[in-house]
Amino acid sequence: MVKIVMGKKPAMGVPPIQGDSEGVTRRLKILEERLTTTRNKIQVLEQNMLHKQKSAYAEAKTQSFEITELKKEVNEVRDKILILVKELEQFAKKEEVGVLKRYIDFWNPIRFVSKNEVEDVVRQAIEKIRKE
């Protein structure tokens, strides 16, 4: 825009086209700086995302390995429990032990004699008979 003022001489200064050009150049430099800053921020964000992605992948891999190990341990524990259950099934039940107790009480094995005691009694009886 050119202003024409009546009665006064135009002021010596920057011609209007050159002033507009400098303003456009200044604005262009500002926009270029903003673009560079934005690109740098995007690059930093991309690097951060890649780093986070790598760490998340590593963590997921570790957790997957741990889950696999836990599954193996759970299966081992389950197998051992099944073995224990089978062994417990082979134990005598309370009723069976009660029946055995009744038989033992009935027979009263404390009054049984040993083989040596029987042999001694027989020898004594034979000797007694021979002496008579």
Secondary structure as UniProt FT lines:
FT   TURN            6..7
FT   HELIX           16..90
FT   HELIX           94..107
FT   HELIX           109..111
FT   HELIX           115..131
//
